Amino acid sequence: MGKIALVFPGQGAQAPGMGESLCKISPAAEAVFAMAEKIRPGTKAQCFTDSAEELAVTLNTQPCLYCADLAAAAALMEGGVKPDMLAGFSLGELAALAVSGAFSAEEGLQIVMKRAELMQDAAEKSKAAMVAVVKLDNETVAQICTAFEKVYPVNFNCPGQVVVAGAAEELEDFKNRVKEAGGRCLPLKVGGGFHSPFMLPAAEAFGAALEGVVVGRPQIPVYSNVTALPYGDDVKTQLTRQMISPVLWARTVENMVAAGVDTLIECGPGRVLSGLIARITDKARVLNVEDEETLKQTLSEVLSC
């Protein structure tokens, strides 16, 4: 029998109502939000009832999505699924590390809150944005970026999809170059130029903040966005580097499959990662847990094997 990997979506996957139906049927999911209310009162209401616009504010997005991701994983594991490996996309990597035991869910939320604060501040100062480039190969997109001083390839999502972060004053020209090359740019609902040099001030402050936090070695392998390989003892260093480094998602999925994973379960709102994984590999089935219906379907499929 193959191995199971849980994967966690990042900023951009958030949606009003996330986590609510899971809390109605899963004590483990409800416990995640109860924990959040003690540390960050109002988190539950933001996830369940706030508008998409309010959830799109980085200061809200990251802690809310972290909780929704964790709640989905908690409900799944409460149902009897035990992961062999973990990975998360950007913010989702913090949820993966919490599940791995590198730090507690409570400690993880505190870390996420600090990360969100610093990234929002850096985003507001940089005035950068992000777009997904499709219909071009990854190498072509990276080459187009070199023609601009402040445009960077930051997420290598799957073959034919690269996310780019760029300064507002250069992005329009970049979009024109992509169109001339036969590609298309899709705006992303995030609040800044993440995983790029725009986040350097945030990364430096985040690294300093992590110095006083106790972080252990993951007890379940967690694949790093920065290296596409499992974390070792360098969790703090990797988390800091992640803020300014490209997300190597396609390579991460390929490496997990090469290590024996044949089932990947996306834990959290939406099916963004599921869609990317389907384009990366045909050697693994892809399931998801975001609400009561998908939890029941996934438990049925996994536990019947």
ZIWO-V169037 format. One line per field, one symbol per residue. ss: DSSP state (H for helix, E for strand, - for the rest). phi: phi as a letter, one per 30 degrees, with the letter a starting at -180 (. if undefined). burial: I if it has 9 or more other C-alpha atoms within 8 Angstrom, else O. Layout:
ss->???
phi->???
burial->???
This chain:
ss->--EEEEEE-----------HHHHHH-HHHHHHHHHHHHH---HHHHHHH--HHHH--HHHHHHHHHHHHHHHHHHHHH------EEEE---HHHHHHHHH----HHHHHHHHHHHHHHHHHHHHHH-EEEEEEE---HHHHHHHH-----EEEEEEEE--EEEEEEEHHHHHHHHHHHHH---EEEE---------HHHHHHHHHHHHHH----------EEE------E----HHHHHHHH----E-HHHHHHHHHH--EEEEEEE----HHHHHHHHH----EEEEE--HHHHHHHHHHHH--
phi->.dccccbbdcejdeaejdjdddddbbedddddddedddcbejddddddbddddddddeeceddddedddddddddddedjdcdcbbabcheeddddddddjdadddddddddddededddddddddhcbbbccbibdedddddddddbdbbbdbbcdaeibbcbcadedcddddeddddddjcbccdcdbcacdhbedceedddddedddeccdbcdedcecddddcibddcccdddddddedccddcdedddedddddjdbbccdckdibddeddddddbccbdbbbbbaeddddddddddddd
burial->OOIIIIIIIIIOIIIIIIIIIIIOOIIIIIOIIOIIIOOOOOIIOIIIOIOIOIIIIIIIIIIIIIIIIIIIIIIIIIOOIOIIIIIIIIIIIIIIIIIIIIIIIIOIIIIIIIIIIIIIIIIOOIIIIIIIIIIIIIOOIIOIIIOIOOIIIIIIIIIIIIIIIIIIOIIOOIIOIIIOOOIIIOOIOIIIIIIIOIIIOIIIIIIOOIOOOOOIIIOIIIIIIIOIIIIOOOIIOIOIIIIIIIIIIIOIIIIIIOOOIIIIIIIIIOOOIIOIIIIIIOOIOIIIIIIIOIIOOIIOOOOOO
